[in-house]
Amino acid sequence: MDFALSEEQRMIQEAARDFADKELKPSAEEVDETREAPLEKVKQLGELGFLGMLVPEEYGGAGLDDISYVVAMEEICRGCASTGVIMDVNNSLVCEPLRMFGNEDQKKRFLTPLAQGEKLGAYCLTEADAGSDAANIKTRAVEDGDDFIVSGTKMFVTNGGFANLFIVFTSTDPEKKARGISAFVIEEDRDGVRRGTREKTLGIRASTTYEIIFDEVRVPKANMLGERGQGFKVAMEALDSGRIGIAAQAVGIARAAFDRAVEHAKTRKQFGREIGQFQAIQWMLADMATQIEAAHLLTMRAAAIRVAGGDYVTASAQAKLFASRAAVEVSDKAIQIHGGYGYTRDYHVERHYRDAKITELYEGTSEVQRLIIARHLLRG
């Protein structure tokens, strides 16, 4: 499988790298400290076409492929993981379900402004009793004439603090369990939609993770995404494709930590020479570089399979499983290479470590990824 980038893909990578270095990296520490979403930077991402990368041009998107998305995500997350996850959610968990399951009216009303960065979206699946067990959702949508009345509480909603619309998964026919789940697009300004508690997260602190409450919200049937009872499929396909983006995010975080570790190894002196001259440090750097490259290649493979129209579900699970662990381990080694300095905020690597951990948890924990991979190995 040839992962050489086309001229267009290289240009996208370079544009993302330039934006990350000039606009994101200098302010990433402040963004983490203040926990304020970098919405001006996100607006610039929209102007560059990075918020609707996979959306066809006719709906305001960039009309690019998953490989372009991977290389852009890696660079943006290398600059600032909080900004990167805002970009990822809008692309993978909001625009993609609308692109795949939305009708023409929904694409014009919702997808176009999302792709152009005029609006931002969030994905509401998780509940107190429905995390990995996504079919166990309790949020109800009861039919009432031309509308549905939606009631329930969603938690761990990334982008929840500023999203203009939500893709919400509800139970329309509880007796059918997973087959009774339906998806809706719900605008933030509908009566009964309100934000609850903001989570105090370990990392990606500026992505504003919120509890979103739906209190008898009247939603027109025209806002149902896909068919009635198709919501679980919508949710799972969004997550399957979204895992490629999270794997790319993990690679970007790992690269950021690695770059700082290399620089420190070249400049920090102990016992009369740079610490990079010690074999212990060299071996750590060698392992880190190898992990990053392997994670990148697994992510590119999953993206390439999706571009080719193949079954990418297992490949995306493998990419996310490996890349997320690599991000945590690389960030951990980066702290170790920095010694006591690595434990302080002044040297940034502790932020990369905190940002890395979430990649093992959201859009399916590592344990869920192992289940997906194992089922593929054992089926038939």
Buried (B, 14 or more C-beta within 10 A) or exposed (E): EEBEBEEEBEEBBEBBBEBBEEBBBEBBBEBBEEBBBBBEBBBBBBEBBBBBBBBBEEBBBBBBBBBBBBBBBBBBBBBBBBBBBBBBBBBBBBBBBBBBBBEEEBBBBBBBBBBBBEBBBBBBBBBEEBBEEBBBBBBBBEEEEEBBBBBBBBBBBBBBBBBBBBBBBBBBBEEEEBEBBBBBBBBBEBEBBEBBEBBEBEBBBBBBBBBBBBEEBBBEEEBBBBEBBBBBBBBBBBBBBBBBBBBBBBBBBBBBBBBBBBEBBEEBEEEEEBBBBBEEBEEBBEBBBEBBEBBBBBBBBBBBBBBEEEEBBBBBBBBBBBBBBBBBBBBBBBBBBBEEBBEEEEBBBBBBBBBBBBBBBBBBBBEBBBBBBEEBEEEE
